[in-house]
Amino acid sequence: DIQMTQSPSSLSASVGDRVTITCRASQDIRYFLAWFQHKPGTPPKALVYAAANLQSGVPSRFSASGTGTDFTLTISGLQPEDLATYYCQQYNSFPLAFGGGTKVEI
Amino acid sequence: EVHLVESGGGLIVPGGSLRLSCETSGFIFSIYAMSWVRQAPGKGLEWVSTICGRGGCTYVADSLRGRFTISRDNSKNTIYLQMNSLRADDTAVYHCVYTTTVTIGGNRYFGMDVWGQGTSVFVSS
């Protein structure tokens, strides 16, 4: 089974900062990686599919990259509404797997 | 617009059974895969199960196989999760998730997209 490891598990940043979250897969998942944003009291929201493609409506301050085993999600110009936990998830093969999450605090 | 509404959660004693439902609207239900993902209190997201459009294939997390079964009724635009022999560590919010399928080189890849609000399951005596 593929294991997904995110770092850091939490971070604190200021409005306007550039924030980077990393995600590592235990084996090659090519580009079959998604990122989700989960705010308290709401369902998770899909941000990125296929490693680098923003879902419709996602602000352009979000960007993502990577292939193979190493991936990043970057928020350029952190906003108060970005307070959330972010998860990566591989869909290269079953069982599908999420990273442990990165809690972003403002 | 994709709309998902889960139901069927509640308080259940260990060893009991529950069937969760997810009613959908806003898309051609029969051709899309659907998934269940859960989140235990204070924990991260955990994939539970996925069913292909038209129900031609199902996948279940190894740790849940034999106790959890996913199914769908395309006439009702609804998916289900039958959960048996429930344990305390099954306590979680269960979300259904609209799932897109990409076929590349004869292989199918399932990307999760829109999530429902979730239904809470609490297993306790």
Contacts between the chains, C-beta under 8 A, distances in Angstrom:
chain1	res1	chain2	res2	distance
A	1	B	62	7.5
A	32	B	109	5.6
A	32	B	111	7.8
A	34	B	111	6.0
A	34	B	112	6.5
A	36	B	45	7.4
A	36	B	112	7.8
A	38	B	45	7.4
A	42	B	117	7.9
A	43	B	95	5.9
A	43	B	115	3.9
A	43	B	116	6.2
A	43	B	117	5.4
A	43	B	118	6.2
A	44	B	37	7.9
A	44	B	45	6.7
A	44	B	95	7.3
A	44	B	115	5.1
A	45	B	115	7.3
A	46	B	112	6.7
A	46	B	113	5.1
A	46	B	114	7.2
A	46	B	115	7.8
A	49	B	111	5.3
A	49	B	113	7.8
A	50	B	111	7.7
A	55	B	113	7.5
A	85	B	44	7.9
A	87	B	44	6.6
A	87	B	45	5.5
A	89	B	45	7.5
A	89	B	47	7.7
A	89	B	112	6.9
A	91	B	109	5.6
A	91	B	110	5.6
A	91	B	111	5.4
A	91	B	112	7.4
A	92	B	109	7.1
A	94	B	50	7.5
A	94	B	59	4.7
A	95	B	47	6.3
A	95	B	59	7.4
A	95	B	61	5.4
A	95	B	62	6.2
A	96	B	35	7.7
A	96	B	47	4.1
A	96	B	50	7.0
A	96	B	59	7.9
A	96	B	110	7.2
A	96	B	112	7.8
A	97	B	47	6.6
A	98	B	44	6.0
A	98	B	45	4.4
A	98	B	46	6.8
A	98	B	47	6.7
A	99	B	44	7.6
A	100	B	44	5.2
A	101	B	44	4.5
A	101	B	45	7.4
